[in-house]
């Protein structure tokens, strides 16, 4: 198999913010270092976890610049392009490229509600301008669009994308995509809760939110799947269920922010319209974090 451009554990991580909601550049550099020191294979700033759509273009540019600088070419940096249409997507892609990104993760246009041919036309129109390798961000929950496996395969065949983040709970759809793309395609899981299942079907890694906290455990799970030790991989994944359930229980990504604060790496609160966690959710998250710290799965910022 040809060496893949993007593989392994590539966290989508929250954007550290100051008390006034402005970018905390020092905090961003710290969270990048935290993840790289714990073995991530890449980074995705400006994803949904990073609240990309809450920032203006100047702030997005600075987020990318700080991330690229802190990563210092040790791992690839893939800029999230979550804009609903072509103009905004080109603006975000341009700033990511100028900031030094190694690739882009581009979502389908979700206001126009295109059909399959419309998705192809959209990415064909973007391709000459993007000038970076593109991961297709398949997220039916956000776009209300199910992209057919045949469409994804055509996008690869036409050179429009090099891979995909599959934030899709339909495992049959994932299997159909895996059957139609080439061995060079960077097929990545986007479902923390179904990572093992998607890896069994052909995922070469994942863009996972919880990997920002426990990349080492997810990397171990991936190694077990690749070695055919699926029951062991599933057991380790089940051990992360309390964490995943608490991270995604209420308004996202506030749970992820609180988790980082609990391990000694405070990164501020989410921007409106996301609200604070309820007391019940806070206690549930704290219990999940404490259990993972106790068994050595989660290593705090001071370690």
C-alpha positions as CSV (number, residue, x, y, z in Angstrom):
1,X,0.0,0.0,0.0
2,X,1.3,3.5,-0.8
3,X,2.1,5.6,2.2
4,X,-0.9,7.6,3.2
5,X,-0.8,11.4,3.4
6,X,-2.9,11.5,6.6
7,X,-3.4,8.6,9.0
8,X,-3.4,7.8,12.7
9,X,-5.0,9.9,15.4
10,X,-5.6,13.5,14.3
11,X,-7.5,15.4,17.0
12,X,-10.0,18.1,16.3
13,X,-9.4,20.3,19.4
14,X,-11.0,23.3,21.1
15,X,-9.7,26.8,20.6
16,X,-8.3,28.3,23.8
17,X,-10.0,31.6,24.7
18,X,-9.4,34.4,27.2
19,X,-12.1,35.5,29.6
20,X,-13.3,38.2,27.1
21,X,-13.7,35.6,24.3
22,X,-10.6,36.7,22.5
23,X,-8.0,34.2,21.3
24,X,-5.5,33.0,23.9
25,X,-2.4,32.5,21.8
26,X,-0.3,31.2,24.6
27,X,-3.0,28.7,25.6
28,X,-3.3,27.6,22.0
29,X,0.5,26.9,21.8
30,X,0.2,24.9,25.1
31,X,-2.6,22.7,23.9
32,X,-0.8,22.0,20.6
33,X,2.3,21.0,22.6
34,X,0.1,18.9,25.0
35,X,-1.2,16.9,22.1
36,X,2.0,16.4,20.2
37,X,3.8,15.3,23.3
38,X,1.2,12.6,23.7
39,X,1.7,11.2,20.3
40,X,-0.9,12.6,17.9
41,X,-0.4,12.1,14.2
42,X,-1.8,15.5,13.1
43,X,-4.0,18.4,14.2
44,X,-7.2,19.9,13.0
45,X,-7.7,23.5,14.1
46,X,-10.8,25.3,13.0
47,X,-13.0,22.2,13.1
48,X,-16.4,22.1,14.8
49,X,-14.7,21.3,18.1
50,X,-12.7,24.5,17.6
51,X,-15.9,26.5,17.1
52,X,-14.6,27.8,13.7
53,X,-17.8,29.4,12.6
54,X,-17.8,31.6,15.7
55,X,-14.7,33.5,14.6
56,X,-14.1,36.2,12.0
57,X,-11.5,35.6,9.3
58,X,-8.7,37.5,11.0
59,X,-9.1,35.4,14.1
60,X,-9.2,32.2,12.0
61,X,-6.0,33.2,10.3
62,X,-4.3,33.8,13.7
63,X,-5.5,30.4,15.0
64,X,-3.9,28.7,12.0
65,X,-0.7,30.8,12.3
66,X,-0.2,29.9,16.0
67,X,-1.0,26.3,15.4
68,X,1.3,25.9,12.5
69,X,4.1,27.7,14.4
70,X,3.7,25.6,17.5
71,X,3.5,22.4,15.6
72,X,6.8,23.3,13.9
73,X,6.4,20.7,11.1
74,X,6.3,17.8,13.6
75,X,2.9,16.7,12.5
76,X,0.6,17.9,9.7
77,X,-1.9,20.6,10.4
78,X,-5.2,20.3,8.5
79,X,-7.4,23.5,8.5
80,X,-11.1,23.0,8.9
81,X,-13.2,24.7,6.2
82,X,-16.8,24.7,7.6
83,X,-18.3,27.6,5.7
84,X,-21.8,27.0,4.2
85,X,-20.9,28.1,0.7
86,X,-18.2,28.8,-1.9
87,X,-17.2,32.3,-1.1
88,X,-16.6,31.7,2.6
89,X,-14.9,28.4,1.9
90,X,-12.4,30.0,-0.5
91,X,-11.7,32.7,2.0
92,X,-11.0,30.2,4.8
93,X,-9.0,27.9,2.6
94,X,-6.9,30.8,1.4
95,X,-6.0,31.9,5.0
96,X,-5.2,28.3,6.0
97,X,-2.9,27.9,3.0
98,X,-1.2,31.3,3.6
99,X,-0.7,30.3,7.3
100,X,1.1,27.2,6.3
101,X,-1.5,24.4,6.6
102,X,-0.6,21.0,5.1
103,X,-4.2,20.2,4.1
104,X,-7.8,21.2,4.4
105,X,-10.9,19.4,5.7
106,X,-13.8,20.8,3.7
107,X,-17.5,20.3,4.5
108,X,-20.2,20.1,1.8
109,X,-22.3,23.3,1.2
110,X,-25.1,23.0,3.8
111,X,-27.3,26.0,3.0
112,X,-28.0,25.4,-0.7
113,X,-28.8,21.7,0.1
114,X,-27.3,20.3,-3.2
115,X,-27.9,16.9,-4.8
116,X,-25.1,14.5,-5.7
117,X,-24.1,16.3,-8.9
118,X,-24.2,19.6,-7.0
119,X,-21.6,18.3,-4.5
120,X,-19.4,17.3,-7.4
121,X,-19.8,20.7,-9.1
122,X,-19.0,22.5,-5.8
123,X,-15.8,20.7,-5.2
124,X,-14.8,21.0,-8.9
125,X,-15.3,24.7,-8.6
126,X,-13.1,24.9,-5.4
127,X,-10.3,22.6,-6.6
128,X,-8.4,25.1,-8.7
129,X,-8.3,27.6,-5.9
130,X,-7.6,25.3,-2.9
131,X,-4.1,24.2,-3.8
132,X,-3.8,21.9,-0.9
133,X,-4.7,18.2,-0.3
134,X,-8.4,18.0,0.7
135,X,-10.2,15.7,3.1
136,X,-14.0,15.6,2.5
137,X,-15.8,16.2,5.7
138,X,-18.8,13.9,5.6
139,X,-21.2,15.0,8.3
140,X,-24.9,14.3,7.6
141,X,-25.9,15.5,11.0
142,X,-24.7,19.1,10.2
143,X,-25.3,19.2,6.4
144,X,-28.6,17.1,6.2
145,X,-26.9,15.6,3.1
146,X,-26.0,11.9,2.6
147,X,-23.2,11.8,0.2
148,X,-23.4,8.7,-1.9
149,X,-20.4,6.4,-1.8
150,X,-20.3,6.6,-5.7
151,X,-20.0,10.4,-5.4
152,X,-17.1,10.1,-2.9
153,X,-15.3,7.7,-5.2
154,X,-15.8,10.0,-8.1
155,X,-14.3,12.9,-6.1
156,X,-11.2,10.8,-5.5
157,X,-11.0,9.7,-9.1
158,X,-11.2,13.3,-10.3
159,X,-8.4,14.4,-7.9
160,X,-10.7,16.6,-5.9
161,X,-10.1,14.9,-2.5
162,X,-7.4,12.7,-1.0
163,X,-9.5,11.3,1.8
164,X,-12.5,11.7,4.1
165,X,-13.5,12.3,7.7
166,X,-16.6,10.1,8.1
167,X,-18.8,11.6,10.8
168,X,-21.5,9.3,9.9
169,X,-23.0,6.5,12.1
170,X,-24.2,4.5,9.1
171,X,-21.6,1.7,9.0
172,X,-23.0,0.2,5.8
173,X,-22.4,3.6,4.1
174,X,-18.9,3.6,5.5
175,X,-18.3,0.0,4.2
176,X,-19.6,1.0,0.7
177,X,-17.2,4.0,0.6
178,X,-14.3,1.7,1.7
179,X,-15.1,-0.7,-1.1
180,X,-15.1,2.0,-3.8
181,X,-12.0,4.1,-3.0
182,X,-8.4,3.3,-3.6
183,X,-5.7,2.1,-1.1
184,X,-4.2,5.6,-1.3
185,X,-7.4,7.2,0.0
186,X,-7.0,8.6,3.5
187,X,-10.2,7.1,5.0
188,X,-10.6,8.4,8.5
189,X,-13.2,7.8,11.2
190,X,-15.0,10.8,12.5
191,X,-17.0,8.9,15.1
192,X,-15.4,8.5,18.5
193,X,-18.1,6.1,19.5
194,X,-17.7,3.8,16.4
195,X,-13.9,4.1,15.9
196,X,-13.2,0.4,16.2
197,X,-16.0,-0.5,13.9
198,X,-14.9,2.0,11.3
199,X,-11.3,0.8,11.6
200,X,-12.4,-2.8,11.0
201,X,-14.1,-1.6,7.8
202,X,-11.0,0.2,6.5
203,X,-10.4,3.5,8.4
204,X,-6.7,4.3,8.6
205,X,-7.1,6.5,11.6
206,X,-9.5,9.1,12.9
207,X,-10.2,12.8,13.4
208,X,-11.6,12.4,16.9
209,X,-12.5,14.9,19.5
210,X,-11.6,12.7,22.5
211,X,-8.2,12.0,20.9
212,X,-7.3,15.6,22.0
213,X,-7.4,14.2,25.5
214,X,-6.3,10.6,25.2
215,X,-4.5,10.1,21.8
216,X,-2.3,7.3,23.2
217,X,-5.3,5.2,24.1
218,X,-6.9,5.6,20.7
219,X,-3.5,4.8,19.0
220,X,-3.4,1.6,21.0
221,X,-6.9,0.8,20.0
222,X,-6.0,1.3,16.3
223,X,-2.9,-0.9,16.6
224,X,-5.0,-3.7,18.2
225,X,-7.5,-3.5,15.3
226,X,-4.7,-3.6,12.7
227,X,-3.3,-6.7,14.5
228,X,-6.6,-8.5,14.4
229,X,-7.1,-8.2,18.1
230,X,-10.6,-6.8,17.8
231,X,-12.1,-8.0,21.1
232,X,-9.3,-6.2,23.0
233,X,-9.8,-3.1,20.9
234,X,-13.5,-3.1,21.7
235,X,-12.8,-3.5,25.4
236,X,-10.6,-0.5,25.4
237,X,-13.1,1.5,23.5
238,X,-15.8,0.6,26.0
239,X,-13.5,1.9,28.7
240,X,-13.8,5.3,27.0
241,X,-17.6,5.3,26.9
242,X,-18.0,7.3,30.1
243,X,-15.7,10.0,28.8
244,X,-17.4,10.1,25.3
245,X,-20.9,10.1,26.8
246,X,-20.0,13.1,29.1
247,X,-18.1,15.1,26.4
248,X,-21.1,14.9,24.0
249,X,-24.0,14.9,26.6
250,X,-24.9,18.6,26.4
251,X,-23.9,21.6,24.2
252,X,-20.8,20.9,22.3
253,X,-17.9,21.6,22.8
254,X,-18.2,23.0,26.3
255,X,-17.7,19.5,27.8
256,X,-14.3,19.3,26.0
257,X,-13.3,22.7,27.4
258,X,-14.2,21.6,30.9
259,X,-12.3,18.4,30.5
260,X,-9.1,20.3,29.7
261,X,-9.6,22.5,32.7
262,X,-10.0,19.4,34.9
263,X,-6.6,18.1,33.9
264,X,-4.9,21.4,34.6
265,X,-5.0,23.0,31.2
266,X,-7.8,25.7,31.4
267,X,-8.8,27.0,27.9
268,X,-11.8,29.2,28.6
269,X,-15.5,28.9,28.0
270,X,-17.3,28.4,24.7
271,X,-18.7,31.3,22.7
272,X,-22.4,32.0,22.3
273,X,-24.7,30.3,21.7
274,X,-23.1,27.4,23.5
275,X,-23.8,27.6,27.3
276,X,-22.1,26.2,30.4
277,X,-22.6,22.6,31.5
278,X,-25.3,21.7,34.0
279,X,-24.1,20.7,37.5
280,X,-25.2,17.1,36.7
281,X,-23.1,17.0,33.5
282,X,-20.1,18.6,35.3
283,X,-20.1,15.9,37.9
284,X,-20.5,13.2,35.3
285,X,-17.5,14.5,33.4
286,X,-15.4,14.9,36.5
287,X,-16.1,11.3,37.4
288,X,-15.1,10.1,33.9
289,X,-11.9,12.2,34.0
290,X,-10.9,11.0,37.5
291,X,-11.3,7.4,36.5
292,X,-9.1,7.7,33.4
293,X,-6.4,9.6,35.4
294,X,-6.5,7.0,38.1
295,X,-5.9,4.1,35.7
296,X,-3.2,6.0,33.8
297,X,-5.2,6.4,30.5
298,X,-5.3,10.2,30.8
299,X,-2.1,12.0,31.7
300,X,-2.7,15.5,33.0
301,X,-1.0,18.7,31.8
302,X,1.5,18.7,34.6
303,X,2.8,15.2,33.9
